[in-house]
């Protein structure tokens, strides 16, 4: 049986750089009156699925794949941002 191992995606950043860039974006948006949430992403090393943490502004050392359930040690990743012009998300 072949042991499949999927590598991180091209362009993924080491955790330290990732956190720094995400924090810079949050602070920059804050100066413009924009509230920004960051959702960190990683690639499942078992099935290759791109996964995103549900909880905003939190980056964990381990992530569970929503497709196959495998737990991946997260050392590199990416993120996506959600920006809100109003304090209330429903407005």
N, C-alpha and C positions, 0 to 999 in steps of 0.2 A: 504494500500500500504506500502510495506517495504522500509525503508530508507536505501539504501546501502551506506556504507562508506568504502572505501578501505584505508588500513593503508600503511604507507611508507614501503619500502622493507627492509628486514633484511640486515644489513650492511650499510644502509644509515647513514650519519653523520650529526650532528648539523651544522648549517650554519657557525659558527665561525671556527670549526675544518675543515670543507670542504674548506673554503677560505684559511686557513693556509696551508693545504696540497697542494692545487692547486698552490699557490704562491711558495711554496718550490720546487715543480716539475718544474715550469717555470724557476726559478732561477738556479736550478741544471742543467737543459738542456742548459741554456744560457752559462754556463761555459764550455760546451762541443761544443759550436758553433751550437747548435740546437735551432731552433725557434719552440716553442710549443704553440698551441692554446688549451684552455680548453673549453669544452662544458658541461655545468652543466645540470644535469638531476633531475627529480622529478617524483613521482607517482601521477597520477590524483586521487583525493579522491572520485570522482564520479564513474568512470568506471574502474579504476585500470591500465590504460594504462601507460606505461613508456614513459615519454616525455622528450625531450631535447630542450634546447633553441637554436635557430638558430644562434644567435650572439655569437661569441667566447669571452671568458674572461669576460662575464657579467653574474651576478647572480641577479635576481630580487626577490622581496618579494612575487610576485604573478606570476603564470604561467598559460597559457591557453592551455588546452588539444587540440592536433591536431586531435583527434578522435571524442570527444563528445562536445568540445567547452567550457566545464566547467572551471571556474577559481579556482585554488587551491592556498591557502596561503602556501608558501614554507618555511618550518622551518627546514627541513632536506632533504638531497638528496645525489647524487653521481655525478661523472663526468667521462668523457672520454677525452683522449688527442689525438691531431693530431700533429705530429712532422714533421718538414721540415728541411732537411739538407741544402737546398739552400734557399736563400732569396726570389727567385722568385718561386711561387707555381707551375708554369707551366713548370719548367725545370726538 
